[in-house]
Amino acid sequence: MNGGPPVIGVLGATGAVGRTAAERLAAFGPGGLRLGGRDAARAADLARTLPAPAEAVRVDLTDPDDLARFCAGCTIVVNCAGPTYRVLDTVARAAFAAGADYVDIGGELAAKDALSGSAVPGERTAVFSAGVMPGLSGLLPRLLANGRPLRRLDVYVGGAAVFTPLSAVDALLTRGPRFGVPMAAWREGAATPLAPLHGVRLPGFPVPVHAWPYLTTEAQALAAACGADEVRCYNVFVSGRIPEALSGAWADVPDVHAAPLETLRPYATQVVDASRLDNADVGAFYVMLFTARPHRGAPAGPTRMLLTAEDSYALSGVVTALAARAVLAGRIPPGVHLAAEALDPDEAATALRGDPLVTELALS
C-alpha cells in the first residue's frame, strides 16, 4: 500500500454497480478515487459529481499493461466490471502486484479457487462476491440464526430488475458445481430435489411470483454457518421468461465456461429482452426475503428478514463499498474471503437501513 491518504481504484466506475460504489466510497472519508473504465469521458463526468478528489482513467481489463498502470499507487482496487466470471482472479493479481488490497462484486468460489495461496502476499486481503446475490443473500440470514441452530432457512431473492448485457452474461455463466445445484435444497448435509413454486404470493413481493430453486454454494456454506438442517434457496422471477431464456441458452451451449463471449452475447440479449418485458409488466422492484424455523425449545428471536429496494445493481454497489470500507478499516484479515463470510451482518444491516436505496429492512 502507499503511505499517504488511501487511493481507492474503482474499475467499471461508470457502470450500473460501479457508479453507486464510487459515490458511497467518495462520501466515506479521506483519500481520493481513481475511476477506471473504457470511456474516460464518462468517468470524468462522474468524477466531477463526487464529494472527494477523483481522477478518471481509461483502462482495458484485458490489457495487462493498462491494468498494471491503473493499480499502481492504489491502496485498494474495487472491481465492478465484468463479466466477473471471466475476470476471475485477473484483476486481483494485478492489485496484489501493485501492493493493493482487492474487492470484487463477483467471482464466487471460482475466483477464490483461482487465486492460489502462493499468489496472495501475506499482508494482502481479497474479498469476492461483494454484491447482492451472492453476498447479502448469504450475509443477512445469519442475523436470523444468531447462535441458535435452525431447523430450516428459506432464502428468496429476485424481482423485476432489467439485466445489463454484462450481468446477463454473468447469469449465463453461473452454472456448474462451483456455483450451485439447480432444482435442489440442502437437507442434512446433502443436496436433495426441490420443486419450483409457481404463481405464489410471498411477503414483500408486490405481485405473484415464480420461485426457482437453486442451491448455491453460498447457501451450502450458510447451512453450515447457521447450523441449519435444511436450506431452501430460490431465485424469484415475475414470469417464466428469464428462466426460459437461460435454460434455452444452456441447452444450446452446455459448456458455457468454454464458449467465447461472441457465442454467449446473442443469448445474453435474449435474457436482457426477457427482463425488459418483465419490467414493463410490473415495474422495477427487488426483494430479499429470509425466513427461519428454529428448533423446538430454541431461544426466542426473529424469524423473518425483509429487504426491499428498487435497483438491485445500485444495491450491489452499496455492498461493494461496505466491503471496501471494511478492508480499509482493517476489519477483514489478510487472505482470500467471500463477503458473506467476512462482513459483519449487524454492521451491514445498520448501514443498509441508513442508505436511501433501501426502502425497507425489517427483522420480525
C-alpha positions as CSV (number, residue, x, y, z in Angstrom):
1,M,0.0,0.0,0.0
2,N,1.0,3.6,-0.4
3,G,2.0,5.6,2.6
4,G,-0.3,8.7,2.1
5,P,-4.0,9.0,2.2
6,P,-5.8,6.0,0.7
7,V,-6.3,5.8,-3.1
8,I,-9.3,3.7,-4.0
9,G,-9.3,2.4,-7.6
10,V,-12.8,1.6,-8.9
11,L,-12.9,-0.4,-12.1
12,G,-16.2,-0.2,-14.1
13,A,-16.9,3.0,-12.2
14,T,-19.5,4.3,-14.7
15,G,-21.5,1.0,-14.8
16,A,-24.7,0.2,-13.1
17,V,-22.9,-1.1,-9.9
18,G,-19.7,1.0,-10.1
19,R,-21.3,4.4,-10.1
20,T,-23.0,3.7,-6.7
21,A,-19.9,2.1,-5.3
22,A,-17.9,5.2,-6.3
23,E,-20.5,7.6,-4.8
24,R,-20.6,5.7,-1.5
25,L,-16.8,5.4,-1.2
26,A,-16.3,9.1,-2.1
27,A,-18.6,10.0,0.8
28,F,-16.8,7.6,3.1
29,G,-13.9,9.7,4.2
30,P,-10.3,10.9,3.5
31,G,-8.4,10.0,0.4
32,G,-9.2,10.0,-3.3
33,L,-10.7,7.8,-6.0
34,R,-9.3,6.6,-9.3
35,L,-12.2,5.9,-11.6
36,G,-11.5,3.4,-14.4
37,G,-13.4,2.4,-17.5
38,R,-13.3,2.1,-21.2
39,D,-14.8,5.5,-21.6
40,A,-12.6,8.1,-19.9
41,A,-15.0,10.9,-20.7
42,R,-17.9,9.3,-18.8
43,A,-15.5,8.6,-15.9
44,A,-14.5,12.3,-15.9
45,D,-18.2,13.3,-15.8
46,L,-18.7,11.1,-12.7
47,A,-15.6,12.4,-11.1
48,R,-16.9,16.0,-11.2
49,T,-20.0,14.9,-9.2
50,L,-18.2,13.3,-6.3
51,P,-17.5,14.9,-2.9
52,A,-13.9,13.6,-2.9
53,P,-10.9,14.1,-5.2
54,A,-11.3,11.7,-8.2
55,E,-9.3,11.2,-11.3
56,A,-10.6,9.4,-14.5
57,V,-8.5,6.8,-16.2
58,R,-9.2,4.9,-19.4
59,V,-8.4,1.2,-18.7
60,D,-9.0,-2.1,-20.6
61,L,-9.2,-5.1,-18.2
62,T,-7.9,-7.3,-21.0
63,D,-4.7,-5.3,-21.4
64,P,-2.1,-6.3,-18.6
65,D,-0.2,-3.1,-19.0
66,D,-3.3,-0.9,-18.7
67,L,-4.3,-2.9,-15.6
68,A,-0.9,-2.5,-14.0
69,R,-0.9,1.2,-14.6
70,F,-4.3,1.6,-13.1
71,C,-3.5,-0.4,-10.0
72,A,-0.1,1.3,-9.4
73,G,-0.3,3.6,-6.3
74,C,-3.8,2.3,-5.2
75,T,-4.4,1.3,-1.6
76,I,-7.3,-0.9,-2.7
77,V,-8.7,-1.9,-6.0
78,V,-12.5,-2.4,-6.3
79,N,-13.7,-4.2,-9.4
80,C,-17.3,-3.6,-10.6
81,A,-16.5,-4.6,-14.2
82,G,-17.3,-7.8,-15.9
83,P,-18.2,-10.4,-16.8
84,T,-17.0,-11.2,-13.4
85,Y,-16.9,-15.0,-14.1
86,R,-14.4,-14.3,-16.9
87,V,-12.4,-11.8,-15.0
88,L,-12.0,-14.2,-12.0
89,D,-8.6,-13.6,-10.4
90,T,-7.0,-11.4,-13.2
91,V,-7.6,-8.0,-11.5
92,A,-6.8,-9.4,-8.0
93,R,-3.4,-10.5,-9.1
94,A,-2.7,-7.1,-10.7
95,A,-3.8,-5.4,-7.5
96,F,-1.5,-7.6,-5.4
97,A,1.4,-6.9,-7.7
98,A,0.9,-3.2,-7.1
99,G,0.7,-3.7,-3.3
100,A,-3.1,-3.1,-3.1
101,D,-5.9,-5.0,-1.5
102,Y,-8.9,-6.1,-3.6
103,V,-12.7,-6.2,-3.5
104,D,-14.8,-7.7,-6.3
105,I,-18.6,-7.6,-6.8
106,G,-18.5,-11.2,-8.1
107,G,-16.2,-14.2,-8.6
108,E,-17.5,-16.7,-6.0
109,L,-15.6,-19.9,-5.4
110,A,-14.3,-20.0,-9.0
111,A,-12.3,-16.8,-8.4
112,K,-11.3,-17.7,-4.9
113,D,-10.0,-21.1,-6.1
114,A,-8.1,-19.5,-9.0
115,L,-6.3,-17.2,-6.6
116,S,-4.0,-19.8,-5.2
117,G,-2.3,-19.3,-1.8
118,S,1.1,-18.7,-3.5
119,A,-0.4,-15.7,-5.4
120,V,-1.5,-13.9,-2.3
121,P,1.2,-11.9,-0.4
122,G,0.9,-12.5,3.3
123,E,-0.4,-9.0,4.2
124,R,-2.9,-8.6,1.4
125,T,-6.7,-9.1,1.5
126,A,-9.1,-10.0,-1.2
127,V,-12.9,-10.1,-0.9
128,F,-15.0,-11.7,-3.6
129,S,-18.8,-11.8,-4.2
130,A,-19.4,-8.4,-2.5
131,G,-22.8,-7.9,-4.2
132,V,-26.4,-8.7,-3.6
133,M,-26.5,-12.4,-4.6
134,P,-24.1,-13.8,-3.8
135,G,-23.2,-11.5,-1.0
136,L,-26.1,-10.1,1.0
137,S,-28.0,-13.3,0.3
138,G,-25.5,-15.2,2.4
139,L,-24.8,-12.5,5.0
140,L,-28.1,-11.2,6.2
141,P,-29.7,-14.6,7.0
142,R,-27.1,-15.0,9.7
143,L,-29.0,-12.5,11.8
144,L,-31.9,-14.9,12.0
145,A,-29.7,-17.7,13.3
146,N,-27.7,-15.6,15.8
147,G,-26.2,-18.5,17.7
148,R,-29.3,-20.7,17.6
149,P,-29.4,-23.7,15.3
150,L,-32.2,-23.7,12.7
151,R,-34.5,-26.4,11.6
152,R,-35.0,-24.7,8.3
153,L,-33.9,-21.5,6.5
154,D,-35.6,-20.2,3.3
155,V,-34.0,-17.6,1.0
156,Y,-36.0,-15.8,-1.7
157,V,-34.2,-13.2,-3.9
158,G,-35.4,-11.5,-7.0
159,G,-37.9,-9.2,-8.6
160,A,-38.1,-7.3,-11.9
161,A,-34.7,-5.7,-12.4
162,V,-33.6,-5.1,-16.0
163,F,-30.4,-7.0,-16.8
164,T,-27.4,-5.2,-18.2
165,P,-25.7,-7.0,-21.1
166,L,-22.7,-7.9,-18.9
167,S,-24.9,-9.1,-16.0
168,A,-26.8,-11.3,-18.4
169,V,-23.5,-12.9,-19.5
170,D,-22.7,-13.5,-15.8
171,A,-26.1,-15.1,-15.3
172,L,-25.3,-17.5,-18.1
173,L,-22.0,-18.3,-16.5
174,T,-23.5,-19.2,-13.1
175,R,-23.7,-22.8,-14.0
176,G,-21.6,-25.7,-12.7
177,P,-20.6,-27.3,-9.4
178,R,-18.6,-24.2,-8.2
179,F,-21.8,-22.2,-8.4
180,G,-24.6,-24.4,-7.3
181,V,-27.2,-27.2,-8.0
182,P,-30.4,-26.4,-9.8
183,M,-33.8,-27.6,-8.5
184,A,-32.3,-28.7,-5.2
185,A,-32.4,-27.9,-1.4
186,W,-29.8,-28.7,1.3
187,R,-31.1,-31.3,3.8
188,E,-28.9,-32.7,6.5
189,G,-25.7,-32.3,4.6
190,A,-26.7,-33.3,1.0
191,A,-28.5,-31.8,-2.0
192,T,-32.0,-33.2,-2.5
193,P,-34.6,-32.4,-5.2
194,L,-36.9,-29.4,-4.7
195,A,-39.8,-28.4,-6.9
196,P,-40.3,-24.8,-8.1
197,L,-43.1,-22.6,-6.8
198,H,-45.4,-21.0,-9.4
199,G,-47.7,-18.1,-9.0
200,V,-47.2,-17.8,-5.3
201,R,-47.6,-14.7,-3.1
202,L,-44.6,-14.0,-0.8
203,P,-44.2,-11.3,1.8
204,G,-42.7,-8.2,0.4
205,F,-43.2,-9.1,-3.2
206,P,-45.9,-6.9,-4.8
207,V,-47.1,-9.4,-7.3
208,P,-47.4,-13.2,-7.5
209,V,-44.1,-14.7,-8.5
210,H,-42.3,-17.9,-9.6
211,A,-39.6,-19.2,-7.3
212,W,-37.0,-21.5,-8.9
213,P,-34.8,-23.5,-6.5
214,Y,-31.1,-23.0,-7.0
215,L,-28.9,-24.4,-4.2
216,T,-25.9,-22.0,-4.4
217,T,-22.6,-22.9,-2.9
218,E,-23.2,-19.8,-0.8
219,A,-26.4,-21.4,0.6
220,Q,-24.5,-24.6,1.4
221,A,-21.9,-22.6,3.4
222,L,-24.8,-20.7,5.0
223,A,-26.3,-24.0,6.2
224,A,-23.1,-24.9,8.0
225,A,-22.6,-21.4,9.4
226,C,-26.2,-21.3,10.8
227,G,-26.3,-24.9,11.9
228,A,-29.4,-25.3,9.7
229,D,-30.8,-28.8,9.0
230,E,-32.4,-27.6,5.8
231,V,-31.8,-24.6,3.5
232,R,-34.0,-23.7,0.5
233,C,-32.7,-21.0,-1.8
234,Y,-34.8,-19.6,-4.6
235,N,-34.3,-17.2,-7.5
236,V,-37.5,-15.3,-7.9
237,F,-39.0,-14.0,-11.2
238,V,-42.3,-12.4,-12.1
239,S,-42.7,-14.6,-15.2
240,G,-41.1,-17.6,-16.9
241,R,-39.4,-15.5,-19.5
242,I,-35.9,-15.3,-17.9
243,P,-35.7,-18.9,-16.7
244,E,-36.8,-20.0,-20.2
245,A,-34.1,-17.7,-21.8
246,L,-31.4,-19.1,-19.5
247,S,-32.4,-22.8,-19.9
248,G,-32.6,-22.4,-23.7
249,A,-29.0,-21.0,-23.7
250,W,-27.7,-23.8,-21.5
251,A,-29.4,-26.4,-23.8
252,D,-27.7,-24.9,-26.8
253,V,-24.3,-24.2,-25.2
254,P,-23.8,-26.9,-22.4
255,D,-20.3,-25.8,-21.6
256,V,-20.8,-22.0,-21.2
257,H,-17.5,-21.5,-19.5
258,A,-15.6,-22.7,-22.6
259,A,-17.7,-20.7,-25.0
260,P,-16.3,-17.4,-26.4
261,L,-18.1,-14.2,-25.4
262,E,-19.2,-13.8,-29.0
263,T,-21.1,-17.1,-28.7
264,L,-22.8,-16.0,-25.5
265,R,-23.8,-12.5,-26.5
266,P,-26.9,-13.4,-28.5
267,Y,-28.2,-15.5,-25.6
268,A,-27.4,-12.6,-23.2
269,T,-29.5,-10.3,-25.4
270,Q,-32.4,-12.7,-25.0
271,V,-32.1,-12.6,-21.2
272,V,-31.9,-8.8,-21.3
273,D,-35.0,-8.7,-23.6
274,A,-36.9,-11.0,-21.2
275,S,-36.0,-8.8,-18.2
276,R,-37.3,-5.7,-20.1
277,L,-40.6,-7.4,-20.7
278,D,-40.9,-8.4,-17.1
279,N,-40.1,-4.8,-16.0
280,A,-42.6,-3.4,-18.4
281,D,-45.3,-5.6,-17.0
282,V,-44.8,-4.9,-13.3
283,G,-42.3,-2.0,-12.9
284,A,-39.0,-2.2,-11.1
285,F,-38.6,-3.8,-7.7
286,Y,-36.2,-6.1,-5.8
287,V,-36.8,-8.1,-2.7
288,M,-34.7,-10.2,-0.4
289,L,-36.9,-12.4,2.0
290,F,-35.4,-14.7,4.5
291,T,-37.5,-16.9,6.8
292,A,-36.2,-19.1,9.7
293,R,-37.8,-22.0,11.6
294,P,-35.9,-22.6,14.8
295,H,-35.8,-26.0,16.6
296,R,-38.4,-26.5,19.3
297,G,-37.1,-25.0,22.5
298,A,-34.6,-22.7,20.8
299,P,-34.1,-19.2,22.3
300,A,-36.6,-16.6,21.1
301,G,-35.5,-14.4,18.2
302,P,-36.6,-13.0,14.8
303,T,-37.8,-15.5,12.2
304,R,-38.2,-13.2,9.2
305,M,-36.0,-10.6,7.5
306,L,-37.2,-8.5,4.6
307,L,-35.2,-6.1,2.4
308,T,-36.8,-4.1,-0.4
309,A,-35.2,-1.9,-3.0
310,E,-35.9,-0.7,-6.5
311,D,-32.5,-1.1,-8.1
312,S,-30.6,-4.3,-7.5
313,Y,-27.4,-3.1,-9.3
314,A,-27.2,0.1,-7.2
315,L,-27.8,-2.0,-4.1
316,S,-24.8,-4.2,-5.1
317,G,-22.7,-1.1,-5.4
318,V,-23.6,-0.2,-1.8
319,V,-22.5,-3.7,-0.6
320,T,-19.2,-3.4,-2.6
321,A,-18.5,-0.1,-0.9
322,L,-19.2,-1.6,2.5
323,A,-16.7,-4.4,1.8
324,A,-14.1,-1.9,0.7
325,R,-14.6,0.2,3.8
326,A,-14.2,-2.9,6.0
327,V,-10.9,-3.8,4.3
328,L,-9.6,-0.3,4.5
329,A,-10.5,-0.2,8.2
330,G,-8.6,-3.4,8.9
331,R,-11.8,-5.3,9.9
332,I,-11.1,-8.2,7.4
333,P,-7.9,-10.1,8.0
334,P,-5.3,-10.9,5.2
335,G,-6.2,-13.7,2.9
336,V,-9.0,-14.5,0.4
337,H,-12.6,-14.2,1.5
338,L,-16.2,-14.3,0.4
339,A,-18.1,-11.2,1.5
340,A,-21.0,-13.3,3.1
341,E,-18.4,-14.9,5.4
342,A,-16.2,-11.9,6.1
343,L,-18.5,-8.9,6.7
344,D,-20.3,-8.3,9.9
345,P,-24.0,-8.8,9.4
346,D,-25.1,-6.4,12.1
347,E,-22.9,-3.6,10.7
348,A,-24.1,-4.3,7.2
349,A,-27.8,-4.2,8.3
350,T,-27.2,-0.9,10.1
351,A,-25.5,0.7,7.1
352,L,-28.2,-0.6,4.7
353,R,-31.0,0.8,6.9
354,G,-29.5,4.2,6.6
355,D,-29.0,4.1,2.8
356,P,-31.6,5.9,0.6
357,L,-31.6,3.0,-1.9
358,V,-33.1,0.6,0.7
359,T,-36.9,1.2,1.1
360,E,-37.3,-1.3,3.9
361,L,-35.1,-3.6,6.0
362,A,-37.0,-5.2,8.8
363,L,-36.5,-8.1,11.2
364,S,-39.6,-9.6,12.8
